[in-house]
Amino acid sequence: MNHFSSLGHTLLFMAAAIYVGVRCYRILPWSRRIRVYLTAVYGTAVLAYMLSVIGAIDILPMPVASFTYVFGNSWMIFFLYALMLFVLMEVLRLMNILPKRFMIHSAVGSSVVFGLIAAVMIWGAIQYRHKYREEITVTTAKVESPLKIVLMSDLHIGYHNRRATLARWVDMINGENPDLILIAGDIIDRSTRAIVADGDAAEFRRLKAPVYACLGNHEYYAGVEKSIEFYNDAGIHLLKDSSAVVCGITIIGRDDAKDSLRCRPYLLARKTNPDTYRIMLDHQPDTLSEACLANVDFQFSGHTHGGQIWPVSWLVAVRRELPYGYMEKGDTRFYVTSGLGIWGGRFRIGTRSEYLVLYLKPEEES
């Protein structure tokens, strides 16, 4: 996501960042020297976040770039919760519920604010590291023998999710012994530099089942040509407005919405055999009704991250028909995953990281 897509958004962001920085400076109970030092650290974190968002870290040495990404994007989580707490405290102070001294050079105020944020971030980091396994079983006349399919999305490998992390995920997926692996885009975070330097393609080649995937918006941020080159090197079969018959079922891969000329779902579906079980990979779950009209059997999407952290998860839930989870609409089943990985800070607060295991069984086995 580009948080600096307009001057207005940039100015609003900077005003909020300065407000939080000033409030942190004022509430800390320590000497002026220590507070100035911590304010400098805060300002460095803001700069690190902005550099990572605009992609400027690609020119930095790899260890510095990785630290800058993690430091800056972790700050963003701190900033969000600090902003909410300080605004709440301002409101309570105006209502004469909270004494003013609680917000100025206050050991108690600092302990409450920074203690709460630290606890939430530690919990969020633990939640992110744990990967949940979701399972769906579908009985259909369109398959002749049972199939076990692992579906995932939004790995976002790059400066923060490095090769050692990817290796753990590959081991976890191999442990499922699937017949097929499907990925609904955003394998790459927003640059191919780190994944090429780390040799991440070799980890994907360790997967013991065929891998098919579509593109996500972050593949376009990273440069679609470079992303496709990585897919090829990793042994991932890219479906870009195309389809393939694998294990007796049809996989349709829709291009991401970043390509304004991508095909509509019904145009993709009509080129396939309706007698086969048809799974559509569409990174962004914005056209659910079109998938129904196309008569696909199952659509798998990602992109939303389930909101990633609270209260963003509430905003995502308001904006989308299906922000996360399973839904049946007409004859089509949908699953929008919160994603295996994450972009930005490695925290899951009120959401979770997951992958889906889909069992397809012939009707006679039911």
Secondary structure by P-SEA (a helix, b strand, c coil): ccccccaaaaaaaaaaaaaaaaaaaaaccccaaaaaaaaaaaaaaaaaaaaaaacccccccaaaaaaaaaaaaaaaaaaaaaaaaaaaaaaaaaacccccccccccaaaaaaaaaaaaaaaaaaaaaaabbbbbbbbbbcccccbbbbbbbbccccccccccaaaaaaaaaaaaaacccbbbbccccccccaaaaaaacaaaaaaacccbbbbbbcaaaaaacaaaaaaaaaaaccccccccccccccbbbbbbccccccccccaaaaaaacccccbbbbbbcccccaaaaaaacccbbbbccccccccaaaaaaaaaaccccbbbbbcccbbbbbcccccccccccccccccbbbbbbbbccccc
